[in-house]
Amino acid sequence: RIKLQKEPFNHGAMRQCFRLKKLANNVDDSSLNWEKSSNYVAKQYIEKVERKVYFDDVQLQMDAKLWGEEFNRQPGVRKKIDIFQMCVLEIMGCEEETYYHLEHFIEGEYIKYNSNSGFVEDSNLRNTPQAFSHFTFERSGHQIIVVDIQGVGDLYTDPQIHTSDGDCYGDGNLGPRGMAFFFHSHMCNPICQALRLQKFDLSPNE
């Protein structure tokens, strides 16, 4: 059983966010108590996309989560990070197929630390999110980089992955250009140094 708000409470460039309450699976009709339900966020694309896109996004987020676990295993990392687990919710009985991404709702200040096009949050600059992105680039042998780091504290959601060949991971994968965007604004910090990450110098053309 779920309750989904009709109007979004927030939105990004591509998706809008709705509040959702979910009861446990073993609750029957006679004991409905929405006060004890769990709070979730349901995210839906503003423009209609194919069903496959929702599942591809889940794969992207899980791949980013695995990189987060690898980051946490490093001796130089004191503050551990995590990336939301996400699933696809299909609403049955609608006139057309209706899908959402579903995540637990976390209280706290939501901050976007960097973007997939080189933006870095200067007013609340933190070392861990930026070092994580740099780490994924170097640890993968320059094959991928996880960016668009955002969330509450060090619990992240909605990341983007750029790949060296520009394949996979949707329209947000800007390939080598996206990697160059990150390093154009990135300044190595003490965590980068503790992990012995190498500075990546761009050519004048980049």
Solvent accessible surface area in square Angstrom, and as a share of the most:
residue,aa,sasa,rsa
1,R,146,0.53
2,I,63,0.32
3,K,103,0.44
4,L,55,0.27
5,Q,89,0.39
6,K,187,0.79
7,E,129,0.58
8,P,53,0.33
9,F,74,0.31
10,N,86,0.44
11,H,128,0.57
12,G,43,0.41
13,A,107,0.83
14,M,108,0.48
15,R,36,0.13
16,Q,43,0.19
17,C,23,0.14
18,F,14,0.06
19,R,102,0.37
20,L,3,0.01
21,K,79,0.33
22,K,55,0.23
23,L,7,0.03
24,A,61,0.48
25,N,142,0.73
26,N,138,0.71
27,V,47,0.27
28,D,84,0.44
29,D,95,0.49
30,S,108,0.70
31,S,66,0.42
32,L,67,0.33
33,N,58,0.30
34,W,53,0.19
35,E,160,0.72
36,K,170,0.72
37,S,16,0.11
38,S,50,0.32
39,N,73,0.37
40,Y,33,0.13
41,V,13,0.08
42,A,0,0.00
43,K,13,0.05
44,Q,37,0.17
45,Y,26,0.10
46,I,84,0.42
47,E,133,0.60
48,K,149,0.63
49,V,46,0.26
50,E,128,0.57
51,R,121,0.44
52,K,130,0.55
53,V,48,0.28
54,Y,10,0.04
55,F,89,0.37
56,D,58,0.30
57,D,29,0.15
58,V,29,0.17
59,Q,100,0.44
60,L,11,0.06
61,Q,3,0.01
62,M,58,0.26
63,D,29,0.15
64,A,0,0.00
65,K,25,0.11
66,L,105,0.52
67,W,60,0.21
68,G,2,0.02
69,E,69,0.31
70,E,33,0.15
71,F,0,0.00
72,N,32,0.16
73,R,161,0.59
74,Q,25,0.11
75,P,135,0.85
76,G,25,0.24
77,V,9,0.05
78,R,227,0.83
79,K,124,0.52
80,K,112,0.47
81,I,7,0.04
82,D,63,0.33
83,I,1,0.00
84,F,24,0.10
85,Q,120,0.53
86,M,15,0.06
87,C,66,0.39
88,V,31,0.18
89,L,34,0.17
90,E,72,0.32
91,I,44,0.22
92,M,150,0.67
93,G,86,0.83
94,C,62,0.37
95,E,189,0.85
96,E,111,0.50
97,E,106,0.47
98,T,24,0.14
99,Y,14,0.05
100,Y,17,0.06
101,H,0,0.00
102,L,14,0.07
103,E,6,0.03
104,H,98,0.44
105,F,54,0.22
106,I,65,0.33
107,E,135,0.61
108,G,56,0.54
109,E,130,0.58
110,Y,109,0.42
111,I,24,0.12
112,K,77,0.33
113,Y,3,0.01
114,N,1,0.01
115,S,12,0.08
116,N,38,0.19
117,S,62,0.40
118,G,14,0.14
119,F,95,0.39
120,V,25,0.14
121,E,34,0.15
122,D,116,0.60
123,S,106,0.68
124,N,60,0.31
125,L,107,0.53
126,R,53,0.19
127,N,59,0.30
128,T,4,0.02
129,P,0,0.00
130,Q,8,0.03
131,A,0,0.00
132,F,0,0.00
133,S,0,0.00
134,H,1,0.00
135,F,6,0.03
136,T,0,0.00
137,F,7,0.03
138,E,50,0.22
139,R,125,0.46
140,S,21,0.13
141,G,47,0.46
142,H,83,0.37
143,Q,101,0.45
144,I,24,0.12
145,I,0,0.00
146,V,0,0.00
147,V,1,0.00
148,D,22,0.11
149,I,0,0.00
150,Q,18,0.08
151,G,0,0.00
152,V,30,0.17
153,G,38,0.36
154,D,30,0.16
155,L,43,0.21
156,Y,0,0.00
157,T,2,0.01
158,D,33,0.17
159,P,10,0.06
160,Q,19,0.09
161,I,1,0.01
162,H,0,0.00
163,T,12,0.07
164,S,41,0.26
165,D,99,0.52
166,G,32,0.31
167,D,84,0.43
168,C,99,0.59
169,Y,53,0.20
170,G,53,0.51
171,D,136,0.70
172,G,15,0.15
173,N,14,0.07
174,L,55,0.27
175,G,2,0.02
176,P,82,0.52
177,R,152,0.56
178,G,1,0.01
179,M,13,0.06
180,A,13,0.10
181,F,62,0.26
182,F,4,0.02
183,F,16,0.07
184,H,140,0.62
185,S,44,0.28
186,H,23,0.10
187,M,164,0.73
188,C,35,0.21
189,N,16,0.08
190,P,85,0.53
191,I,34,0.17
192,C,1,0.01
193,Q,119,0.53
194,A,59,0.46
195,L,28,0.14
196,R,199,0.73
197,L,20,0.10
198,Q,121,0.54
199,K,155,0.66
200,F,74,0.31
201,D,129,0.67
202,L,43,0.21
203,S,53,0.34
204,P,141,0.89
205,N,150,0.77
206,E,112,0.50
